[in-house]
C-alpha cells in the first residue's frame, strides 16, 4: 500500500522548479531574440531603429495626350500633378503648336478683308500673303508670342510672391504655356469665318470670350497649385494686368483732358 501511495505523491522538487513554456512549432528562438528578451523594456525601446525619413515621391510626368485631355477637362487634378513635376518640353511644344495654328488660321481669315481693302484704297496689300512675307510675319509673331510667355510668367510669379506665395518659376512658365491650349478651338472658327459674314463675326466674338475665360480658369487653378496661394489671390494675380491697364487708361484720359483744358485756357503756356 505504501508503495502505491508513493506513486501518487507529488514530486515537490519538480513542482518548485519553473517550467519553460513550450516552443511554438516553426518559430525557433534565435540568439538575437534571447538578447532582446533579456533586456529591460526601456533599453528594448531604445534599440528599435527609427523610421526612415519621409520622402515626397514625385509623380511620373503626364504624357502628351493625357496632358491635353487633363488640362482641358480635368484641370484641378491635372495641374496638381503638373505643379509637382512640370513637363517643360511638352508644355512648350503645345504652346508652339497652338500659336502657329492660330496665327496661320487668323491670317487666312483676314485675307478676304485685306483684298477688299485693296479695292477701297487702291493699294496692293496682298503682298503680305506672299511666301517670304508670310514666313517673316509668322516668325515675328512667334518671337513676340514667346516673349509674352516669358514676361507674363515672370510677372505672375513675382506678383504671386508679393501675395505670399512660393513656388517654382519654371512651374509658372509651364502653366502659362498650358493656359494657351483652349485657343486651339479658335482655329476652326477662323477657317469658316470668311463664309459666315456678320453672323460669323458675332460667333467668333462669343468663342473668343469663352476661350479667354477658359484660359483664365486654367491660370487661376494652376497658380493655386504651383505657388500655393488662395483662390482670391490667384484671381487677383491673373486679372491684375487688366486692372492695371484700366487704371493706366483712366489716368491717361484724365491727363489728356487736363492738358486740353489747360491749353484752351492758355494756362499751359503762361
Secondary structure, DSSP 8 states (H G I E B T S, - for coil): -HHHHHHHS--HHHHHS-------TT----HHHHHHHHS-HHHHHHTS---------------HHHHHHHHHH-HHHHHHHHHHS--HHHHHHHHHHHHHHHHHHHHHHTHHHHHHHHHHH----GGGGSHHHHHHHHHHHHHHHHHHHHHHHHHHHHHHHHTT----HHHHHHHHHHTTGGGGGHHHHHHHHTTTHHHHHHHHHHHHHHHHHHHHHHHHHHHHHHH---HHHHHHHHHHHHHHHHHHHHHHHHHHHHHHHHHHTTTTT-
